[in-house]
Amino acid sequence: MTQNKTAAALRALGAALILGTFGALPAHALTLKTQSITLPSSTRVFPGDGPGAKAANTYCLMCHSAGMVMNQPDLPKAAWLVEVNKMKNVFKAPIPDDQVPVIADYLESIKGKK
């Protein structure tokens, strides 16, 4: 199937799903508008200069602020490993496999259950 035919088929499927779910919609029922938002910015980074801090600053700050992570509860290493794997596998964070334990070790060192 060509790209144009695929796009047309997806549009038709979407329309069928909408019509099947909601019945016929008046032409004015759906209006799309461009919106813009300003996300908060921060220059704060994770403390330290070792491999764990570097990995956390490289991969965690793509989606999270350092402050948000630092406000999480203190967790044991196993729990941090679960969290980092969730970011990688569920939320598709581009964390290399070899950096998952590095980040978990680092988070445990700064936010570990004492």
Contacts in CASP RR format, 6 or more apart in sequence:
PFRMAT RR
TARGET T0000
AUTHOR 0000-0000-0000
METHOD contacts of the structure
MODEL  1
MTQNKTAAALRALGAALILGTFGALPAHALTLKTQSITLPSSTRVFPGDG
PGAKAANTYCLMCHSAGMVMNQPDLPKAAWLVEVNKMKNVFKAPIPDDQV
PVIADYLESIKGKK
1 9 0 8 1.000
18 25 0 8 1.000
19 25 0 8 1.000
40 65 0 8 1.000
42 65 0 8 1.000
42 66 0 8 1.000
42 67 0 8 1.000
44 65 0 8 1.000
44 66 0 8 1.000
44 67 0 8 1.000
45 53 0 8 1.000
45 57 0 8 1.000
45 61 0 8 1.000
45 66 0 8 1.000
46 52 0 8 1.000
46 53 0 8 1.000
46 56 0 8 1.000
46 57 0 8 1.000
46 60 0 8 1.000
46 61 0 8 1.000
46 66 0 8 1.000
46 69 0 8 1.000
46 106 0 8 1.000
46 110 0 8 1.000
47 53 0 8 1.000
47 110 0 8 1.000
51 102 0 8 1.000
51 106 0 8 1.000
52 102 0 8 1.000
52 103 0 8 1.000
52 105 0 8 1.000
52 106 0 8 1.000
53 106 0 8 1.000
55 99 0 8 1.000
55 102 0 8 1.000
55 103 0 8 1.000
55 106 0 8 1.000
56 69 0 8 1.000
56 103 0 8 1.000
56 106 0 8 1.000
56 107 0 8 1.000
57 66 0 8 1.000
59 93 0 8 1.000
59 94 0 8 1.000
59 95 0 8 1.000
59 99 0 8 1.000
59 103 0 8 1.000
60 66 0 8 1.000
60 69 0 8 1.000
60 87 0 8 1.000
60 103 0 8 1.000
62 93 0 8 1.000
62 94 0 8 1.000
63 87 0 8 1.000
63 91 0 8 1.000
63 93 0 8 1.000
69 107 0 8 1.000
69 111 0 8 1.000
70 110 0 8 1.000
70 111 0 8 1.000
72 111 0 8 1.000
73 111 0 8 1.000
74 111 0 8 1.000
74 112 0 8 1.000
74 113 0 8 1.000
74 114 0 8 1.000
75 83 0 8 1.000
75 107 0 8 1.000
75 108 0 8 1.000
75 111 0 8 1.000
75 112 0 8 1.000
75 113 0 8 1.000
76 108 0 8 1.000
76 112 0 8 1.000
76 113 0 8 1.000
77 104 0 8 1.000
77 105 0 8 1.000
77 108 0 8 1.000
77 112 0 8 1.000
79 113 0 8 1.000
80 103 0 8 1.000
80 104 0 8 1.000
80 107 0 8 1.000
80 108 0 8 1.000
80 111 0 8 1.000
80 112 0 8 1.000
81 100 0 8 1.000
81 101 0 8 1.000
81 104 0 8 1.000
83 104 0 8 1.000
83 107 0 8 1.000
84 95 0 8 1.000
84 100 0 8 1.000
84 103 0 8 1.000
84 104 0 8 1.000
84 107 0 8 1.000
85 100 0 8 1.000
87 93 0 8 1.000
87 95 0 8 1.000
88 95 0 8 1.000
88 100 0 8 1.000
95 103 0 8 1.000
END
